[in-house]
């Protein structure tokens, strides 16, 4: 029997503990704390599930747990988003265990000889030179092409967070959580997942290929509460906008001290107004900043100091630590950026401008601005966030929620749309834009732990082999496959 792993009563570097978030019905418990004592209104929500089905988690001292986390200034919203992140990961892992029973084990070459549609392992940029993978037997699961290509087989290692291949089978991909999303409908989950993929792809091209970047003058359009948090902490923000296809943009936020050092980054892609995306990106940068003072980060940083500055960072935590302690990543991003102002038009369906839009009541508000006159903080329509009970079993794998006292409670999930992810337009628009941008198919795999039906959450993994992902290890120029003439040396990327 697996259970929620209760969070400690303190939050690492000086956080003050709060009680678990109450709710009108039993829900997956979330520990809500104030990570910065000087800014108690900014809170961090964390929740965890423990199961033998999970793999050891470095962030949890090697325990077999999955963790969901979120930050913000609205406690209820933070708790919902933390649960949502946990559910995305938990459903995906448990779904991966179930999928092992029905997976097709074969090589890509043999599948193609039989005329079976399948994604070429070498279509991922980081695997392009590893042509021997086409002849290697590996497990495959069925996905659906989002460009109208019907069913297509996908390498299981590109879908599941805790993929465990059969003996002798390679697992050349580690997908991470980018492209994994939970919502009340598959269409909303799909767009959320595609926007996450585009966020990383746009940042990769901005960092490694000097793709266009805009640096709007003046402060980002943040709500007053978040702006106050930055002031109290003595921090400054600088946001850039990375233009994408069909009106989609990615807001990149850097939070730093007054002298420009101690940088941490966040990013959020959006098909709508930039204000909510800037809020999400700054919140993410603050969460990364808090994590730099945790016990695990201090241990890793001590090891990095012993190894010296010439060693390249490996993994998200080391990249974040490298940027925080050693590197001026903001200056690198600003080099060559244009000074265009913030967009003053919100967008409705992907790529279609709209001059007016109703802001969702669930999203942050800029109390210093009237959103009817300041389109920075205006959003497309939202359908709200219905409560969705989580499914607690997958085959013979069971996950039980436990409250802070250890007593079982009914597991529940209240999926919430992050402010950076706007209400979906036509369901096919974002995947089509991504496919056109990358030149490769975009495929969806349902990773819900049971069949989705009315009112239940849908968890999907979107796979886009042509989209660039932030590397775990810094690649050499050959691996980057940069255009001819792009000879500038690029330092390690700053995203954690």
C-alpha angles and dihedrals in degrees: 000000000000123000144185112279104229115229120242119260091250130053104225113259104042100310118158115230123239129192121265113278112268122222142183090253134023109286138172101285118250125196108220116196139166104243093188112050091200091056106042094166090067106080138187121212121201132177131172142193126204125207139148085237090070128081124238112282118216090203089059098048094267095304119144097252140126118220133205120194140174138168137207145109098273109078096201092048091048091051092050094050093047090054090047092055092048092049092050090055098039095049090047094051095046091045088054091057091051091046092060089074095059102029119127111234110206143111122268090240093055092047091053092048087057090049094247116151110239139155112257109239088217091060088082107091094227091053098042095109095044096086092158088075089075089068096043120103112235137155119272132194130198121261136171122244111236091204095064098269096125123222118356133176117243128195105259090224088065092056112040130064096213100033114174110190123206116264112288095018120117123230103201096168133065105188102191121196097299108112094023116114142164124206142146091263134032091236093059093043089049095054092045090052093046091050090053090053092048090049091060094039092052092048092048091054092045092051104036103025102032093240117180117295130183122209107196112208119242130022122327116258097261126159117259094250094056092043089054091052090056092049094049091049092048092240134139130208132213121187131196129190122222111201116224139179124303096006094308114139137182120220114209117197127197118193115195145153122271092269092053097254133115092049125188126178141212132177137194132181120212140180090203140045118343098225098076090044090053090051091052093046093051091047089052091049090052091050090051088049092053091049090058088074098049121113093251092051092048090052093050093045091052089054092047091052091052091050092051134233096283093070112094117237118254123203132006097288094051091047091052092047092048091054094043096050108022118016138067096214094161093064090050091054094045092052105106095002119140122233100233116155125249114285111263097197124080118214132226120191111015111294097001116114118223126187098208133034137165114244115231114245089224094064132084118276128211101227090188090061136050103236090208089064100030110060090187088085097037120112137192118257118290127206093214130242115283116199111258122194114225121235110239103200140052113187107304093343112099129188119193125193117226128190125226090276092055094248115136117252132185108272113240137175128203104190112206129191110239112236090244092060111072128204109286123260120200106347093234098047102085096042090048091051090049092049092049091049096050102032091228134100121268115220133190127210121189107228098176111136091235136014112293116244136166113318096004125115120260117213116195136179115211115203120201109170093184093058118095119241127203105262123244089213122030108260127223120242093266091056091048091058090207122182117270112272095032096115102149114124111240120211122221113297117254103224118115 
